[in-house]
Amino acid sequence: GPAGSGEHLRQQRTPLVDGLAHGERRWFTMAPDAFQVLRSKAEAAETLEPSSAFVFFESQLEELIEDLELGSSKLRYKEGTQRPGDVVFVPPQTIFTHLTYADAVSVRGLASSAADAADAVDARLWAPHLGAIPDNVAAAACYGDRGGGGQLFDARGAQDAVRAGMAHPPIRDPQGDQIVAMTNSILPQIFPSEKHRDGLAAGALADCAGYRAVAGFLDGSQCLQHARPCARALGVEDADWM
């Protein structure tokens, strides 16, 4: 959204995940129980009237802190600035609002559980059975040759990593072999250079970072198999890519 845009204070039943790709955004969140206490005090003082996010952050928030002791032990809240690469997770029922400081582009979605988040990430990393290349095979970009002269993508490496993580992998998978050959053939046509290929790998790593921000761990998703190869392929294995 453009600078100055935002939402009034609101609440939703499902968790919210927001990953910022460009711009800057300020967030305010508060647990529902604490907000009920605040609203009771605010109604008596007539200080918490419906307003835009801009008005809330520019004037209302300061008044609530000074007049109603917002931020005290019984009225705790969280506030922070989201910058490109930051993923914000808002738990269900949480009261929140945000204000865009600089023109922003973000990817936003709902996840009812960590398992749902894992399914969404896995569908992007390696799920060729879903039938969409490159949307479902991004992990192949993390196993290609980086020395030059070799193949840009290695779908076999991605498939083998997934199979290694299975409790009971199939012994023989002719269809899987066909998918590997097809993926290795199609991906270079869409991503013809190392720069393009590494962009796909960076997206896969970003998906895993987002999943970890939601779930608190990598277990339960293909990220457990693919995250480190992706980081190693991009030369950030020792960096705090999370």
BARODREN-208053 format. One record per atom (N, C-alpha, C, O): x, y, z; atom name. Coordinates in pm, whole numbers, always signed. Each point is the difference from the previous one (the first is absolute). Layout:
      px      py      pz  atom
       X       Y       Z    CA
...
END
This chain:
      px      py      pz  atom
     +81    -119      +0     N
     -81    +119      +0    CA
     +86    +126      +0     C
    +119      -7     +30     O
    -176    +120     -62     N
     +76    +126      -3    CA
     +31     +50    +140     C
     -62     -41     +98     O
    +159    +132     -89     N
     +36     +59    +129    CA
    -122     +68     +61     C
     -73     +71     -68     O
     +51     -94    +198     N
    -112     +58     +69    CA
    -122     -90      +9     C
     -95     +30     +72     O
     +97    -141    -145     N
    -114     -92      +5    CA
     +12     -92    +120     C
    +108     -16     +58     O
    -219     -44     -22     N
      +1     -90    +114    CA
    -142     -42     +36     C
     -94     +28     -74     O
     +81     -94    +186     N
    -130     -49     +44    CA
     -32     +53    +139     C
     +90     +27     +79     O
    -218     -13     -51     N
     -40     +36    +135    CA
     +21    -123     +89     C
     +19    -111     -50     O
     -23    +131    +179     N
     +14    -112     +92    CA
    -104    -107     -30     C
    -119     +28     -10     O
    +167    -152      -6     N
     -94    -106     -32    CA
     +48    -133     +58     C
    +110     -10     +54     O
    -194     -91     -69     N
     +28    -132     +54    CA
     -51    -104     -99     C
    -102     +21     -65     O
    +175    -133     +52     N
     -49    -108     -85    CA
     +26    -135     +67     C
     +91     -14     +82     O
    -171     -84    -120     N
      +6    -129     +68    CA
    +121     -83     -41     C
     +48     -82     +79     O
      +2    +101    -200     N
    +110     -83     -50    CA
    +134     +72     +10     C
      +3    +123      -1     O
    +107    -196     +12     N
    +132     +63      +5    CA
     +30     +71    -131     C
     -49     -38    -106     O
    +129    +141    +114     N
     +38     +78    -117    CA
    +152      -2     -15     C
     +73     +19     +97     O
     -28     -42    -220     N
    +144      +3     -30    CA
     +22    +104    -106     C
     -65      -3    -105     O
    +157     +96    +128     N
     +29    +107     -95    CA
    +150     +12     -21     C
     +74     +32     +93     O
     -29     -60    -214     N
    +142     +13     -34    CA
     +21    +122     -88     C
     -56      +8    -109     O
    +136     +86    +155     N
     +19    +126     -74    CA
    +114     -14    -101     C
    +112     -37     +35     O
    -142     +68    -161     N
    +100      -8    -106    CA
     +60    +138     -30     C
    +115     +10     -44     O
    -192     +95     +68     N
     +47    +136     -32    CA
     -74     +99     +88     C
    -119     -18     +29     O
    +189    +124     +13     N
     -64    +106     +78    CA
     +27     -12    +148     C
     +97     -63     +43     O
    -184    +126     +34     N
     +15      +1    +146    CA
    -139     +15     +64     C
     -83     +77     -47     O
     +61    -152    +153     N
    -132      -1     +61    CA
     +14      -8    +153     C
     +87     -69     +51     O
    -173    +139     +18     N
      +0      +0    +147    CA
    -121     -80     +49     C
    -111     +17     -50     O
    +134    -104    +147     N
    -105     -88     +51    CA
     -28     +26    +148     C
     +89     +39     +76     O
    -214     -62     -39     N
     -41      +3    +140    CA
     -86    -124     +23     C
     -93     -26     -76     O
    +125     -51    +181     N
     -81    -117     +35    CA
     -25      -2    +150     C
     +79     +52     +79     O
    -192    -114     -42     N
     -36      -7    +141    CA
     -87    -123     +23     C
     -89     -29     -80     O
    +116     -43    +188     N
     -80    -117     +34    CA
    -144     +41     +28     C
     -24    +108     +53     O
     -73    -191     -90     N
    -142     +38     +15    CA
     -42     +31    +143     C
     -78     +93     +22     O
    +127    -169     +75     N
     -37     +25    +139    CA
     +47    +138     +47     C
     -73     +74     +65     O
    +196     -43     -99     N
     +55    +131     +38    CA
     -74    +112     -72     C
     -22    +107     +58     O
     -17    -131    -183     N
     -71    +103     -75    CA
    -138     +28     +60     C
     -46    +114      -2     O
     -20    -218     +55     N
    -129     +20     +63    CA
     +11     +91    +121     C
     -87     +84     +25     O
    +196    -100     +51     N
     +24     +88    +115    CA
     +22    +142     -49     C
     -53     +96     +57     O
    +133     -83    -162     N
     +27    +133     -56    CA
    -127     +64     -50     C
     -24    +119     +25     O
     -57    -194     -95     N
    -122     +58     -56    CA
     -97     +44    +110     C
     -67    +103     -14     O
     +61    -179    +122     N
     -87     +40    +112    CA
     +45    +134     +58     C
     -81     +88     +28     O
    +211     -75     -11     N
     +53    +126     +52    CA
     -18    +112    -101     C
     -30    +114     +37     O
     +48    -146    -166     N
      -9    +101    -105    CA
    -144     +49     -17     C
     -23    +119     -24     O
     -75    -209     +38     N
    -140     +40     -14    CA
     -38     +98    +110     C
     -75     +94     -22     O
    +128    -118    +141     N
     -28     +92    +110    CA
     +64    +136     -25     C
     -55    +104     +37     O
    +171    -107    -102     N
     +72    +126     -24    CA
     -29     +57    -139     C
     +43    +110     -32     O
    -116    -187     -50     N
     -34     +42    -137    CA
    +126     +33     -80     C
      +7    +103     -67     O
     +92    -193     +74     N
    +126     +27     -69    CA
     +34    -100    -110     C
     +97     +20     -72     O
    -176    -127     +57     N
     +32    -100    -101    CA
    -109      -5    -106     C
     -73     -98     -12     O
     +63    +206     -62     N
    -101      +9    -105    CA
     +54     -65    -127     C
    +121      +3     -24     O
    -209     -61     -61     N
     +44     -58    -127    CA
     +76    +102     -83     C
     -42    +116     -12     O
    +153    -157     -46     N
     +82     +93     -77    CA
     +84     -77    -101     C
      +6    -123      +4     O
     +57    +196     -93     N
     +90     -61     -98    CA
    +129     -39     +69     C
     +29     +43    +111     O
     +50    -126    -179     N
    +130     -41     +55    CA
     +90    +122     +18     C
     +77      +7     +96     O
     -86     +87    -188     N
     +84    +120     +10    CA
     -30     +78    +127     C
     +91     +38     +73     O
    -220     -16     -47     N
     -39     +75    +120    CA
     +38     -80    +126     C
     +45     +58     +99     O
     -62    -189    -104     N
     +32     -81    +117    CA
    +148     +14     +37     C
     +33     +24    +116     O
     +55     -39    -214     N
    +143      +5     +30    CA
     +51    +141     +27     C
     +91     +19     +81     O
    -148     +79    -148     N
     +51    +136     +11    CA
     -51     +74    +124     C
     +65     +94     +46     O
    -179    -134      +9     N
     -50     +75    +115    CA
     -64     -90    +107     C
     +27     +15    +119     O
    -112    -107    -162     N
     -76     -80     +95    CA
     +89     -87     +89     C
     -23     -10    +121     O
    +124     -53    -180     N
     +86     -91     +76    CA
     +69     +73    +114     C
      +5     -51    +112     O
     +46    +167    -139     N
     +69     +78    +105    CA
     -97     +39    +111     C
     +36      -2    +118     O
    -158     +36    -153     N
    -100     +36    +100    CA
     -34    -120     +88     C
     -15     +14    +122     O
      +3    -131    -183     N
     -32    -120     +76    CA
    +112     -35     +98     C
     -26     -46    +111     O
    +148     +67    -153     N
    +115     -27     +87    CA
      +3     +97    +118     C
     +21     -40    +114     O
     -43    +166    -143     N
      +8    +103    +105    CA
    -122      +1     +91     C
     +13     +15    +122     O
    -134     -30    -180     N
    -122     +17     +78    CA
     -53    -130     +61     C
     -58      +2    +109     O
     +78    -115    -177     N
     -59    -126     +46    CA
    +106    -104     +37     C
     -34    -116     +24     O
    +160    +156     -19     N
    +108     -88     +41    CA
     +15    -122     -91     C
     +33    -109     +47     O
     -58    +128    -176     N
     +25    -107     -96    CA
    +149     -36      +5     C
     +86     +88      -6     O
     -57    -216     +15     N
    +139     -44     +14    CA
     +32     -46    +140     C
    +107     -56     +24     O
    -200     +79     +71     N
     +22     -46    +136    CA
     -18    -152      +5     C
     -32     -62    -101     O
     +53      +3    +218     N
      -2    -145     +12    CA
    -132     -63     -43     C
      +0    -112     -51     O
    -111    +182     +71     N
    -130     -54     -38    CA
     -45     +43    -140     C
    -101     -48     -51     O
    +178    +138      -9     N
     -37     +52    -131    CA
    +120      -8     -95     C
     +36     +98     -66     O
     +24    -215     +60     N
    +118     -18     -85    CA
     -40      -3    -148     C
    -108     -48     -37     O
    +197     +98     -45     N
     -21      -3    -144    CA
    +136     -18     -68     C
    +105     +15     +64     O
    -108     -46    -191     N
    +124     -12     -77    CA
      -6     +93    -119     C
    -104     +17     -65     O
    +218     +42     +37     N
      +9     +97    -110    CA
    +136     -18     -67     C
     +99     -27     +67     O
     -96     +42    -197     N
    +128     -14     -68    CA
      -8     +42    -145     C
    -109     +18     -55     O
    +225      -3      -6     N
     +10     +40    -140    CA
     +39    -120     -85     C
     +97     -70     +30     O
    -171     +47    -134     N
     +25    -110     -93    CA
     +73     +54    -122     C
     -44     +96     -63     O
    +156    -160     +30     N
     +81     +40    -116    CA
     +10    -117     -98     C
     -34    -113     +36     O
     +81    +138    -158     N
      +7    -107     -99    CA
     +72    -124     +55     C
    +109      +9     +56     O
    -172    -123     -75     N
     +54    -126     +51    CA
     -58     -42    +133     C
     +13    -116     +40     O
     -79    +210     +30     N
     -62     -33    +129    CA
    -136     -67     -21     C
     -78     +41     -86     O
     +53    -143    +164     N
    -129     -69      -4    CA
     -71     +22    +134     C
     +54     -34    +105     O
    -173     +89    -110     N
     -79     +25    +120    CA
    -106    -110     +14     C
     -72     -30     -95     O
     +65     -27    +213     N
    -103    -100     +28    CA
     -92     +55    +108     C
     +44     +36    +109     O
    -173     -29    -141     N
    -101     +50     +94    CA
     -86    -119     +43     C
     -73     -56     -82     O
     +80     +16    +210     N
     -78    -115     +47    CA
    -151     +26     -12     C
     -42    +115      -9     O
     -38    -221     +10     N
    -146     +17      -9    CA
     -56     +81    +116     C
     +49      -9    +113     O
    -151     +86    -143     N
     -73     +83     +97    CA
     +76    +125     +45     C
     -54     +82     +74     O
    +177     -67    -118     N
     +80    +115     +40    CA
     -57    +129     -60     C
     -45      +2    -115     O
     +47    +104    +194     N
     -40    +132     -49    CA
    +122     +62     -68     C
    +109      -2     +57     O
    -127     +57    -177     N
    +117     +55     -68    CA
     -39    +111     -98     C
    -116     +15     -39     O
    +217     +61      +3     N
     -11     +97    -107    CA
    +141     +24     -53     C
     +99     -35     +64     O
     -91     +94    -182     N
    +132     +32     -55    CA
     -11    +124     -89     C
    -105     +30     -55     O
    +216     +40     +45     N
      +8    +122     -81    CA
    +120     -12     -94     C
    +111     -29     +44     O
    -133     +52    -173     N
    +106      -8     -98    CA
     +76    +133      -4     C
     -58    +105     -28     O
    +188    -110     +58     N
     +83    +121      +0    CA
     +55     +33    -139     C
     +11    +116     -37     O
     +23    -220     -38     N
     +50     +18    -137    CA
     -72    -100     -88     C
     -31    -111     +43     O
      +4    +150    -167     N
     -75     -88     -91    CA
     +45    -144     +18     C
    +119     -31     -12     O
    -213     -57     +40     N
     +35    -136     +41    CA
     -65    -106     -88     C
    -111     +16     -51     O
    +186    -125     +35     N
     -50    -119     -67    CA
     +26    -117     +93     C
    +113     -20     +44     O
    -215     -58     -15     N
     +19    -113     +90    CA
     -80    -120     -47     C
     -95     +12     -79     O
    +135    -128    +128     N
     -72    -124     -25    CA
     -72     -36    +129     C
     +64     -17    +104     O
    -194      +5    -111     N
     -79     -24    +121    CA
     -86    -124     -18     C
     -54     -25    -108     O
     +43     -50    +214     N
     -83    -120      -6    CA
     -49     -40    +137     C
     +42     +56    +102     O
    -131    -151    -101     N
     -55     -52    +125    CA
     +48    -142     +21     C
      +6     -79     -95     O
     +29     +46    +217     N
     +41    -137     +33    CA
     -70     -41    +128     C
     +22     +60    +105     O
    -106    -162    -115     N
     -74     -41    +118    CA
     +85     -81     +96     C
     -37     -15    +117     O
    +150     -37    -164     N
     +88     -77     +86    CA
    +137      -8     -64     C
     +17     +34    -117     O
     +82     -80    +195     N
    +134     -21     -54    CA
      -3    -106    -108     C
     +76      +7     -97     O
    -164    -106    +112     N
     -11    -105    -101    CA
     -48     +57    -133     C
     +47     -41    -106     O
    -142    +135    +111     N
     -47     +63    -123    CA
    +112     +81     -65     C
     +14      +1    -123     O
     +65     +67    +206     N
    +113     +77     -52    CA
    +101     -93     -66     C
     +56     +32    -105     O
     -33    -147    +167     N
     +95     -97     -56    CA
     -50     -50    -135     C
     +79     -12     -94     O
    -207     -16     +84     N
     -56     -47    -127    CA
     +18    +105    -110     C
     +32     -33    -114     O
     -54    +159    +150     N
     +12    +108     -98    CA
    +144     +14     -48     C
     +24     +20    -119     O
     +71     -30    +212     N
    +141     +12     -36    CA
     +45    -121     -82     C
     +68     +16    -102     O
    -106    -135    +145     N
     +39    -121     -71    CA
     -52      -1    -144     C
     +65     -52     -90     O
    -182    +111     +71     N
     -59      +5    -135    CA
     +83     +86     -94     C
      -7     -16    -122     O
     +87    +104    +178     N
     +86     +85     -82    CA
    +141     -60     -15     C
     +65     +19    -103     O
     -19     -90    +204     N
    +135     -53      -3    CA
     +13    -120     -93     C
     +74      +5     -99     O
    -144    -111    +128     N
      +6    -119     -87    CA
    -130     -77      +9     C
     -19     -83     +89     O
     -71    +110    -183     N
    -128     -69     -10    CA
     -37      -9    -148     C
    -104     +51     -41     O
    +190    -115     -40     N
     -25      -4    -145    CA
    -130     -69     -38     C
     -52     +22    -109     O
      -1    -105    +198     N
    -126     -68     -29    CA
    -116     +98     -12     C
    -106     -34     -53     O
    +127    +158    +103     N
    -106    +101     -12    CA
      -6     +58    -141     C
     -96     +69     -35     O
    +198     -99     -44     N
      -7     +28    -143    CA
     +32    +140     -47     C
     -38     +36    -111     O
    +107     +44    +191     N
     +33    +136     -43    CA
    +149     +25     +14     C
     +53      +2    +111     O
     +15     +16    -224     N
    +142     +34      -1    CA
     +11    +144     -49     C
     -51     +29    -108     O
    +114     +61    +181     N
     +92     -22    +114    CA
     -65     +13    +139     C
     +70     -10    +101     O
    -200     +32     -95     N
     -63     +34    +128    CA
     +20    -106    +107     C
      +5     +33    +119     O
      +5    -158    -157     N
      +6    -108     +99    CA
    +135     -70      +9     C
     +10    -106     +62     O
     +95    +163    -121     N
    +130     -71      -4    CA
    +118     +93     +30     C
    +110     -22     -49     O
    -133    +125    +130     N
    +105    +101     +24    CA
    +127     -60     +60     C
    +109     +52     -25     O
    -120    -159    +102     N
    +117     -57     +66    CA
    +104     -52     -98     C
    +117     -13     +35     O
    -158     -16    -159     N
     +95     -48    -100    CA
    +110    +103     -27     C
    +109     -34     -45     O
    -139    +161     +74     N
     +98    +106     -21    CA
    +112      -3    +104     C
    +103     +66     -16     O
    -124    -141    +123     N
     +97      -2    +110    CA
    +103    -111     -14     C
     +91     -12     +82     O
    -106     -70    -185     N
     +90    -115     -15    CA
     +75      +2    -132     C
     +73     -94     -31     O
     -89    +202     -47     N
     +68      +8    -129    CA
    +150     +26     +16     C
     +48     +30    +109     O
     +24     -43    -221     N
    +145     +21      +0    CA
     +32    +148     +14     C
     -55     +83     -72     O
    +145     -49    +165     N
     +40    +139     +21    CA
    +140     +28     -53     C
     +47    +113      +7     O
     +18    -212     -61     N
    +137     +20     -47    CA
      +9     +47    -143     C
    +108     +35     -47     O
    -220     -33     -24     N
      +2     +40    -139    CA
     +19    -120     -90     C
     +80     -89     +30     O
    -153     +85    -140     N
     +15    -108     -96    CA
     -92    -118     +24     C
     -21     -81     -90     O
     -34     +69    +210     N
     -90    -110     +32    CA
    -144     +41     -20     C
     -28    +108     -53     O
     -65    -192     +96     N
    -141     +31     -15    CA
     -44    +101    +106     C
     +43      -6    +115     O
    -129     +97    -156     N
     -45    +105     +90    CA
     -85     -56    +113     C
      +7     +47    +113     O
     -87    -147    -145     N
     -93     -55     +99    CA
     +25    -149     +19     C
     +46     -70     -90     O
     -78     +23    +209     N
     +16    -142     +31    CA
    -126     -47     +72     C
      -5      -5    +123     O
     -95     -31    -201     N
    -125     -48     +58    CA
     +20    -132     +73     C
     -70     -29     +97     O
    +167     -50    -143     N
     +29    -125     +67    CA
     +45     +24    +143     C
     -41     -71     +92     O
    +126    +173     -72     N
     +45     +32    +135    CA
    -116     +38     +90     C
      -4     -40    +117     O
     -91    +119    -171     N
    -116     +41     +79    CA
     -86    -120     +35     C
     -45     -15    +114     O
     +21     -72    -213     N
     -84    -117     +25    CA
     +66     -96     +99     C
     -67     -52     +90     O
    +197     +29    -105     N
     +70     -90     +91    CA
      -3     +52    +144     C
     -11     -77     +95     O
     +22    +211     -81     N
      -4     +59    +135    CA
    -136     -24     +65     C
      -8     -30    +119     O
     -98     +44    -198     N
    -134     -24     +54    CA
     -18    -147     +35     C
     -54     -33    +106     O
    +100     -55    -193     N
     -11    -144     +27    CA
     +78     -39    +125     C
     -44     -85     +77     O
    +159    +148     -57     N
     +82     -31    +118    CA
     -71     +39    +129     C
     +25     -58    +105     O
    -114    +156    -115     N
     -72     +44    +118    CA
    -127     -79     +27     C
     -67     +22    +102     O
     +32    -115    -192     N
    -120     -81     +18    CA
     +28    -118     +92     C
    +108     -58      -4     O
    -205     +23     +84     N
     +14    -118     +86    CA
      +1    -127     -84     C
     +72     -95     +32     O
    -153     +92    -140     N
      -9    -118     -85    CA
      -1     +44    -147     C
    -106      +0     -64     O
    +222     +37     +11     N
      +6     +44    -140    CA
     -29    -115     -96     C
     +32    -115     +31     O
     -91    +144    -146     N
     -26    -106     -99    CA
    +132     -58     -52     C
     +96     +73     -21     O
     -94    -204      +0     N
    +123     -65     -47    CA
     +26     +35    -146     C
    +114     +26     -38     O
    -219     -26     -43     N
     +15     +29    -142    CA
    -109     +96     -41     C
    -117     -18     +34     O
    +156    +122    -109     N
     -97    +105     -35    CA
     +25     +46    -144     C
     +61    +105     -21     O
    -108    -181     -78     N
     +22     +38    -140    CA
     -58    +138     -33     C
     +60     +76     -75     O
    -177     -46    +132     N
     -61    +130     -27    CA
     +86    +112     +56     C
     +11    +107     -61     O
     +51    -132    +178     N
     +89    +100     +57    CA
    +120     +27     -89     C
     +43    +115     -12     O
     +10    -219     -51     N
    +113     +18     -92    CA
     -40     +85    -120     C
     +77     +83     -47     O
    -198    -103      -1     N
     -50     +78    -113    CA
     -17    +147     +39     C
     +30     +90     -78     O
     -79     -67    +200     N
     -19    +137     +48    CA
    +134     +71     +14     C
     +12    +118     -33     O
     +89    -190     +84     N
    +133     +58     +14    CA
     +54     +45    -135     C
     +52    +111     -13     O
     -63    -198     -88     N
     +51     +34    -133    CA
     -75    +119     -59     C
     +61     +87     -61     O
    -191     -84     +80     N
     -82    +110     -52    CA
     +35    +132     +68     C
     +10    +104     -66     O
      +9    -110    +198     N
     +33    +122     +76    CA
    +135     +56     -43     C
     +14    +120     -22     O
     +85    -209      +9     N
    +133     +45     -41    CA
      +0     +56    -142     C
     +87     +80     -35     O
    -183    -121     -45     N
      -9     +49    -137    CA
     -73    +133      -9     C
     +39     +87     -77     O
    -146     -72    +156     N
     -84    +121     -11    CA
     +57    +119     +75     C
      -5    +112     -50     O
     +60    -134    +170     N
     +46    +112     +82    CA
    +103     +90     -70     C
     -11    +122      +9     O
    +112    -178     -79     N
     +96     +89     -67    CA
     -62     +87    -109     C
     +55    +104     -35     O
    -169    -146     -18     N
     -67     +81    -101    CA
     -67    +122     +64     C
     -14    +105     -62     O
     -26    -121    +188     N
     -65    +111     +72    CA
    +103     +86     +72     C
     -13    +122      +6     O
    +118    -187     +48     N
    +106     +70     +72    CA
    +133     -32     -69     C
     +71     -92     +42     O
     -37    +166    -148     N
    +113     -39     -86    CA
    +140     +33     +54     C
     +99     -45     -58     O
     -90    +122    +165     N
    +132     +39     +50    CA
     +14     -34    +148     C
     -98     -29     +67     O
    +222     +32     -18     N
     +24     -26    +142    CA
     -70    +104     +86     C
     -48     -33    +109     O
     +42    +157    -155     N
     -66    +106     +76    CA
    -148     -31     +17     C
     -55     +16    +109     O
      -9     -60    -217     N
    -141     -35      +9    CA
     -20    -120     +90     C
     -92      -4     +82     O
    +180     -96     -98     N
     -10    -120     +82    CA
     +16     +31    +148     C
     -73     -53     +84     O
    +169    +141     -51     N
     +22     +35    +140    CA
    -116     +80     +58     C
     -25      -4    +121     O
     -46     +76    -206     N
    -119     +70     +46    CA
    -107     -98     +47     C
     -69     +25     +98     O
     +55    -136    -171     N
     -95    -103     +39    CA
     +44     -66    +131     C
     -83     -28     +87     O
    +213      +5     -73     N
     +53     -59    +124    CA
     -21     +94    +118     C
     -31     -45    +111     O
     +49    +175    -134     N
     -20     +98    +107    CA
    -146      +2     +44     C
     -30     +16    +118     O
     -61     -33    -214     N
    -142      -6     +35    CA
     -32    -121     +85     C
     -80      +7     +94     O
    +144    -121    -126     N
     -20    -121     +79    CA
     +50     +20    +142     C
     -64     -42     +96     O
    +180    +106     -83     N
     +56     +24    +133    CA
     -87     +98     +79     C
     -18     -16    +121     O
     -36    +116    -190     N
     -89     +96     +66    CA
    -127     -68     +49     C
     -51     +32    +107     O
      +0    -128    -185     N
    -118     -75     +43    CA
     +30     -75    +129     C
     -84      -6     +90     O
    +205     -52     -80     N
     +36     -75    +120    CA
     +19     +94    +119     C
     -35     -35    +113     O
     +90    +152    -137     N
     +14     +98    +108    CA
    -137     +43     +49     C
     -21     +18    +120     O
     -74      -1    -212     N
    -135     +37     +38    CA
     -68    -111     +79     C
     -71     +26     +97     O
     +93    -151    -139     N
     -59    -113     +73    CA
     +56      -6    +142     C
     -74     -22     +95     O
    +204     +41     -82     N
     +61      -5    +134    CA
     -54    +113     +88     C
     -17     -18    +120     O
      -9    +135    -181     N
     -56    +111     +77    CA
    -139     -34     +53     C
     -39     +45    +107     O
     -36    -125    -183     N
    -134     -38     +40    CA
      +2    -117     +99     C
     -64      +5    +105     O
    +140    -110    -141     N
      -2    -123     +80    CA
    +100      +0    +114     C
     -20     -68    +100     O
    +128    +145    -114     N
    +104      +2    +103    CA
    +106    -106     -22     C
     +92     -12     +81     O
    -103     -65    -189     N
     +96    -106     -28    CA
     -12     -37    -148     C
     -90     +48     -70     O
    +181    -134     +23     N
      -5     -47    -138    CA
     -64    -138     -12     C
     -43     -39    -108     O
     +38     -34    +221     N
     -60    -133      -2    CA
    -143      +6     -51     C
     -70     +99     +17     O
     +28    -207     -81     N
    -137      -8     -47    CA
     -19     +47    -141     C
    -109     -12     -56     O
    +216     +65      -5     N
      -8     +45    -138    CA
    +125     -47     -75     C
     +96     -48     +60     O
    -100     +63    -192     N
    +117     -34     -81    CA
    +117     +94     +25     C
    +112     -27     -43     O
    -138    +136    +112     N
    +109     +94     +31    CA
    +112     -69     +77     C
    +116     +39     -10     O
    -151    -141     +86     N
    +100     -74     +75    CA
    +101     -63     -95     C
    +117     -14     +35     O
    -161     -23    -155     N
     +90     -58    -100    CA
     +63    +105     -91     C
    +117     -12     -37     O
    -194    +115      +0     N
     +45     +91    -107    CA
     +65    +130     +48     C
     +76     +60     -76     O
    -106     -15    +198     N
     +45    +134     +40    CA
    +153     +14      -5     C
     +51     +97     -56     O
     +20    -192    +114     N
    +146     +11      +2    CA
     +62     -11    -140     C
     +90     +77     -32     O
    -136    -170     -53     N
     +52      +0    -136    CA
     -26    +130     -74     C
     +84     +47     -77     O
    -201     +13    +100     N
     -30    +129     -64    CA
     +95    +109     +51     C
     +53     +79     -77     O
     -33     -76    +209     N
     +90    +100     +58    CA
    +143     -22     -48     C
     +70     +96     -31     O
     -28    -221     +23     N
    +135     -32     -47    CA
     +16     +40    -147     C
    +104     +53     -39     O
    -206     -78     -42     N
      +5     +34    -142    CA
     +11    +150     -21     C
     +62     +46     -97     O
    -122     +31    +187     N
      +1    +146     -13    CA
    +119     +64     +72     C
     +17    +121      -3     O
     +65    -204     +69     N
    +117     +53     +70    CA
     -32     +68    +130     C
     +78     +84     +46     O
    -192    -118     +16     N
     -38     +63    +127    CA
     -19    -105    +110     C
     -74     +21     +95     O
    +141    -134    -110     N
     -18    -108     +96    CA
     +38     +42    +142     C
     -62     -44     +97     O
    +165    +129     -85     N
     +45     +41    +132    CA
     -64    +131     +44     C
     +29     +50    +109     O
    -116      +6    -191     N
     -65    +128     +34    CA
    -130     -27     +74     C
     -51    -112      +1     O
      -3    +217     +61     N
    -126     -11     +73    CA
    -115     +21     -99     C
     -74     +97      +9     O
     +62    -193    -104     N
    -101     +16    -105    CA
    -141     -11     +51     C
     -94     +41     -68     O
     +75     -97    +191     N
    -133      -7     +58    CA
     -52    +140     +29     C
    -111     +16     +49     O
END
